[in-house]
Amino acid sequence: MAATIPPRTVHPQPIPRDEMDDETRVLFDAALAAQANAHVRYSSYHVGCSVLTSNGSMYAGANVENAAYPQGLCAEATALAMMASAGEREARVVLTVCDSEGLATSCGGCRQKIREFATADTIIHACSKAGLWATYTMEGLLPDSFGPEHL
């Protein structure tokens, strides 16, 4: 991926898996595999997320719902918890795969969770099973955000 990307790039049609660059394809496959394991007995809305760290490690997670709403976990929270539990602290790329037919991005809470482990240039890809719909930088997805450096 290029060193500098625009803060927000949305595609009119998804970029299919076979047209993604190698790094994005690997992250897409990991998020898709995690999505298949989502525990979504209430919403039936499957989400998978993969995170590539600055050290080159990859972590993936799925959304896990709970009968006691809102006690479930979004896929982003699960993947980031796996990353943090392994001692990693910097997400370089985050990719989500949602059940939506079109563009679906991380909820506000997950944007803040990603921000905890991101730099302004962290890349966030939003995908459906059909492919890549949009790419953001952290700054593009959550501009003027509040983060650890503010404390």
PyMOL commands that set and color helices and strands:
alter all, ss='L'
color gray80, all
select helices_A, chain A and resi 17-19+22-35+75-85+108-116+138-141+148-150
alter helices_A, ss='H'
color red, helices_A
select strands_A, chain A and resi 8-15+47-53+58-62+91-98+123-128+131-137
alter strands_A, ss='S'
color yellow, strands_A
deselect
rebuild
show_as cartoon
